[in-house]
């Protein structure tokens, strides 16, 4: 028998994970192959858009080395509460209908680095999933660090019923290269790909409103077509969006008619309406090059299989 493995604890942890996650509708992993493409920006604003549409949402921040979700939602001073001595924690409520679980709430000094190897990160994510009592939610959005490493692998293996992944990229080729790896990671894990978001797709000039292709435009859409995965939309870069996040305020509430706010709300509508993917799709071949035919009617991909739908 291997030393150091507490099988009874592992079984109890798995049971606790199931008890909590079975109360949640859709669980979505948000990924990016490259850092700095605005993945957390997409996560936070998508969550706000879903809440604005009447959904209940949780965000699990698995970016352990850079947990920024709480800062962007203005709840970094939040405190995790418990009623049973620490076996169960209640996520912080950032606003009515939106809950957050993040390592940021457990760090006393915000400038302190998290110096952990893989096993500790895996244990921390499983502990989050086992001990966070979300209650009933329509969505759990799982924000992850860049790449396809321990954090993403742990989520996919621990949540076999994962609804799917959303892959965030900027239009430039160097980001697209790594985003393609995220697509192939999802396929190798047998997880449905809900779609690609092209973030920072043009800069809206704050002076004249002209769109400037600072990182290019259209790279994410082109990649989606090449790899036969749904394209959810493009979100341009706007200065007030950055300012709202730094202030921990909802950009969708502050600038509801802005180009980027409308783009985010359109993406949320695609996800929530099931136009992009159905949460009840067959997962036998989900996310692979040959998705289950029963998924075609609720998939927005342009792959050859959809030509007859």
TIMARZA-571028 format. One line per field, with one value per residue (C-alpha): residue number from 1; x negated, y, z negated. Coordinates in pm, whole numbers. Each point is the difference from the previous one (the first is absolute). Layout:
N
seq: (NUM,...)
c1: (X,...)
c2: (Y,...)
c3: (Z,...)
END
This chain:
309
seq: (1,2,3,4,5,6,7,8,9,10,11,12,13,14,15,16,17,18,19,20,21,22,23,24,25,26,27,28,29,30,31,32,33,34,35,36,37,38,39,40,41,42,43,44,45,46,47,48,49,50,51,52,53,54,55,56,57,58,59,60,61,62,63,64,65,66,67,68,69,70,71,72,73,74,75,76,77,78,79,80,81,82,83,84,85,86,87,88,89,90,91,92,93,94,95,96,97,98,99,100,101,102,103,104,105,106,107,108,109,110,111,112,113,114,115,116,117,118,119,120,121,122,123,124,125,126,127,128,129,130,131,132,133,134,135,136,137,138,139,140,141,142,143,144,145,146,147,148,149,150,151,152,153,154,155,156,157,158,159,160,161,162,163,164,165,166,167,168,169,170,171,172,173,174,175,176,177,178,179,180,181,182,183,184,185,186,187,188,189,190,191,192,193,194,195,196,197,198,199,200,201,202,203,204,205,206,207,208,209,210,211,212,213,214,215,216,217,218,219,220,221,222,223,224,225,226,227,228,229,230,231,232,233,234,235,236,237,238,239,240,241,242,243,244,245,246,247,248,249,250,251,252,253,254,255,256,257,258,259,260,261,262,263,264,265,266,267,268,269,270,271,272,273,274,275,276,277,278,279,280,281,282,283,284,285,286,287,288,289,290,291,292,293,294,295,296,297,298,299,300,301,302,303,304,305,306,307,308,309)
c1: (0,-131,-104,141,337,302,258,279,-57,-9,333,155,-134,144,338,-7,-88,296,236,-90,-30,323,186,-155,131,-278,-368,-223,-380,-137,-346,-268,-313,-188,-17,113,286,270,139,99,154,220,85,102,202,168,101,146,187,150,105,155,205,140,-243,-175,-374,-311,-361,-270,-339,-255,-272,-179,-310,198,350,145,371,76,-181,192,331,-85,29,-368,69,255,-25,87,249,62,250,-161,-348,-161,119,231,-50,253,-132,-3,300,-135,353,345,-8,-381,-226,-379,-248,-364,-332,-10,233,-252,-311,-75,-254,113,-361,-96,-83,148,-304,159,-87,256,119,84,192,195,84,111,237,152,39,181,237,56,48,171,374,141,358,205,-149,80,-368,-343,-267,-348,-272,-334,-359,-156,-101,106,-160,89,289,191,-74,121,326,70,-78,188,311,71,338,-166,230,-291,-283,-10,-333,-110,-258,-108,-13,-378,-174,-213,314,187,-282,51,380,-15,-171,290,241,-198,-26,379,27,-253,194,328,150,240,-133,269,-191,-272,10,-221,-86,-178,124,-70,-37,288,-162,130,-24,174,145,-199,-97,-377,-129,-273,-33,172,359,141,-275,219,286,-234,-144,352,85,-326,48,378,96,270,-92,180,-96,-260,-39,-183,-230,136,-175,308,15,-349,87,316,-190,-268,279,178,318,223,-82,328,185,-218,-12,288,14,-374,-124,-182,289,239,-247,-28,378,34,-246,192,322,-159,-112,318,241,-178,-61,-370,33,258,-75,184,-215,-137,-359,-109,-209,36,-278,-167,-35,320,255,307,262,263,-190,17,337,-124,-353,-104,-312,-56,-145,103,237,228,58,294,163)
c2: (0,346,208,346,-66,16,-192,57,374,-15,-183,248,288,-146,-40,360,123,-185,130,359,-21,-195,318,195,6,81,-12,182,10,325,-43,185,-143,329,228,360,-55,111,-337,119,311,-225,-220,289,185,-317,-75,349,-33,-332,141,301,-243,-164,-292,-94,-31,-106,66,-240,167,-275,243,-60,204,302,-5,323,-79,148,324,42,-56,234,-269,-60,91,-281,-268,-366,-109,-345,-164,-336,80,28,-308,213,358,237,196,379,171,267,118,-159,-309,-15,-196,-28,-253,105,-49,380,-20,-213,211,245,198,73,28,-344,-249,-349,-227,-339,-302,-208,-228,293,174,-317,-42,364,-23,-324,160,296,-238,-216,275,283,-9,195,-101,-24,180,24,41,-61,180,-133,256,-166,115,5,-330,-362,-113,-129,237,-74,-372,-16,174,-227,-318,103,124,-265,162,330,178,119,245,359,95,364,140,329,29,-3,-309,-70,-22,-204,-256,-71,16,-285,-206,72,-127,-321,-36,10,-262,-228,30,-77,331,193,328,262,246,258,361,245,255,335,-18,359,303,249,345,191,325,-68,-349,-141,-367,-46,-354,23,-382,-68,-111,-336,-241,-183,-36,-134,-254,-112,-66,-186,-222,-46,142,259,368,185,354,275,249,326,170,314,220,32,-381,-10,283,-176,-320,184,163,-333,116,-163,149,-129,214,307,-10,-226,147,-21,-221,-243,-22,-90,-259,-165,-5,-163,-272,-58,-29,-262,-205,40,-65,-318,133,-78,-329,-194,-110,-324,-91,-350,-1,-327,187,351,234,-246,37,-207,132,-208,58,70,317,154,170,200,75,317,-152,26,-350,-226,-203,302,45,-235,158)
c3: (0,88,-297,-50,168,-230,202,-251,18,379,14,-243,207,321,-169,-122,349,147,-269,82,377,51,-102,287,357,246,-89,246,4,145,147,190,152,-42,-302,23,244,-244,-102,-348,155,213,-299,-225,263,126,-360,-40,329,-105,-338,174,208,-313,-54,-321,54,-188,97,-117,38,64,107,-328,82,119,-155,142,21,-344,87,324,-180,-288,-266,-83,-363,-24,-268,49,-268,-143,-232,-72,-119,341,188,216,117,149,299,-17,159,235,85,-24,219,34,-234,5,-137,22,-173,-20,-300,-189,66,-281,204,357,122,-133,278,9,35,58,207,188,-282,-225,277,76,-369,-29,297,-126,-342,157,178,-308,-258,188,-58,294,-55,318,301,368,90,-147,202,-71,69,67,52,347,155,-25,-324,-345,-62,320,-20,-361,87,298,-193,-314,184,266,75,94,245,207,48,123,152,-10,239,153,380,33,132,-309,-217,262,1,-370,27,251,-270,-234,266,37,-378,-25,272,-169,-325,179,-112,221,140,-48,211,46,-115,187,-269,51,357,97,-226,-17,2,-305,196,330,-38,291,-26,20,76,-265,-24,330,57,105,-111,-250,246,267,-244,-98,364,60,-305,41,-339,-78,5,-279,94,-11,-286,77,-249,-168,-257,-228,-21,-150,-238,-118,-76,-196,-203,-54,172,260,340,137,-253,52,381,112,352,72,282,-229,-247,281,130,-342,-41,342,-103,-324,201,225,-299,-202,288,100,351,-28,-184,-195,-356,84,299,30,-122,155,255,-144,96,234,374,36,-249,-68,277,-267,-90,346,-39,-297,121,181,154,375,19,293,-218,-34,372,-11,-309)
END
